[in-house]
Amino acid sequence: MSIDPVVPRGESLRRALAWIAEQGRCDAAVVEAAALRFDLAPRDEEFLLRQLVHHEGVGSPERDA
């Protein structure tokens, strides 16, 4: 028998993402603060870092080279 978590799976990540958006900037320090604040799993923190901090935009010079 499995017990449902108090916070639905993925809800912490959604809350963290909303909080990051409110900060007005997105860098590794903000993602780390969100991970601590919302008790994210390491894989969720890595996901945010990859998608929000280390992501190269479509028009970035590195991508066009």
C-alpha positions as CSV (number, residue, x, y, z in Angstrom):
1,M,0.0,0.0,0.0
2,S,1.4,3.4,-0.9
3,I,0.8,6.6,0.9
4,D,0.2,9.8,-1.0
5,P,2.7,12.6,-0.1
6,V,1.4,15.7,1.6
7,V,2.6,17.7,-1.4
8,P,1.7,16.2,-4.7
9,R,4.6,15.0,-6.8
10,G,5.9,17.9,-8.8
11,E,4.2,20.6,-6.8
12,S,7.4,21.7,-5.0
13,L,9.1,22.1,-8.4
14,R,6.2,24.2,-9.7
15,R,6.3,26.4,-6.6
16,A,10.0,26.8,-6.9
17,L,9.7,27.8,-10.5
18,A,7.1,30.4,-9.6
19,W,9.3,31.7,-6.8
20,I,12.3,31.9,-9.2
21,A,10.2,33.9,-11.7
22,E,9.3,36.4,-8.9
23,Q,13.0,37.0,-8.1
24,G,13.6,39.0,-11.3
25,R,16.8,37.1,-12.1
26,C,17.8,33.6,-12.6
27,D,21.2,32.3,-11.8
28,A,22.7,29.4,-9.9
29,A,22.4,31.2,-6.5
30,V,18.7,31.8,-7.0
31,V,18.1,28.1,-8.1
32,E,20.1,26.9,-5.1
33,A,18.0,29.1,-2.8
34,A,14.8,27.8,-4.4
35,A,16.0,24.2,-3.9
36,L,16.6,24.8,-0.2
37,R,13.4,26.8,0.3
38,F,11.2,24.2,-1.4
39,D,13.1,21.1,-0.4
40,L,13.7,20.0,-4.0
41,A,15.3,16.7,-4.8
42,P,18.8,17.0,-6.3
43,R,17.5,15.9,-9.7
44,D,14.9,18.7,-9.7
45,E,17.6,21.3,-8.8
46,E,19.8,19.9,-11.6
47,F,16.8,20.2,-14.0
48,L,16.3,23.9,-13.1
49,L,20.0,24.6,-13.5
50,R,20.0,23.0,-16.9
51,Q,16.9,24.6,-18.1
52,L,17.2,28.1,-16.6
53,V,20.8,28.8,-16.0
54,H,22.9,26.7,-18.4
55,H,20.5,26.7,-21.3
56,E,21.8,28.4,-24.5
57,G,19.1,30.4,-26.2
58,V,18.1,29.8,-29.8
59,G,19.8,33.0,-31.0
60,S,22.9,32.7,-28.9
61,P,26.3,33.1,-30.7
62,E,27.5,29.7,-29.5
63,R,24.6,27.9,-31.0
64,D,24.9,29.7,-34.4
65,A,28.6,28.9,-34.8
